[in-house]
Amino acid sequence: MDALQVVSSVTQIISSMIVAVGALELAYRNLDEAPKRIRSLEDFVCDLENLTRRVKQKHVYKLHNYQLDHQLQSLNTLIERLHPKIGKARRIMSRSKIKNLAQVESSQHVILIVGLSGIGKSCLARHVASDPPARFVGGAVELGFGQWCSRAACNGSKVEYEKRLARKISKFLVQIGFWKKINNDNSGDLEYLCCMLQEALYGKSTLILLDDVWEQDIVERFAKLYDNDCKYLVLS
């Protein structure tokens, strides 16, 4: 396949990708899949830009060929159209994530802090947690989640996601002294561990920092806990 055919084929592919990005914008409610798909699109665009450069370098002596030149220009135009569309998809995903997490913020127990990565959310929350108000007789404790504990990182697998979340809660139960060590027999049973979490926090008054939360489900599980005076400071 010569350079003209390669560029022509790639141009058709990227045209389809633009349509796919448009569909992704409309399907923003599927937040579990969106981050993975957007990252794949970004990688794809990067590969296309590298391909364009290689074609130009290898066939520079043919650039006087009208058809090849036209195809390269078309490809560059399509690539330029993809960048803002991917950016828009990311913004839609971010707004949707904030909206969904805010739905659980109405709970008296949840304080939600949402913002771009690197703006100081964690530093602010840790500053508060380092000297919590006197009403929190149990002090403050931090539990980090991160992208690792998300459905996207588990390729959409509910079983794997719940297994990872269960592992985080197991470590938390050890961290707060409810367990002496992780119970390996039940460390993968999420519903059992949520029951243990309810028991562990019963009657407690603790400021709990939930850092780098990617899933609304995580916030909901803590917000549903009852008969305690804990507050959950959620960073997303």
Secondary structure by P-SEA (a helix, b strand, c coil): ccaaaaaaaaaaaaaaaaaaaaaaaaacccccaaaaaaaaaaaaaaaaaaaaaaaaaaaccccccaaaaaaaaaaaaaaaaaaaaaaaaaaaaaaaaaaaaaaacccccbbbbbbcccccaaaaaaaaaacccccccccbbbbbbccccccccccccaaaaaaaaaaaaaaaaaaacccccccccccccaaaaaaaaaaaaccccccccccccccaaaaaaaaacccccbbbbccc
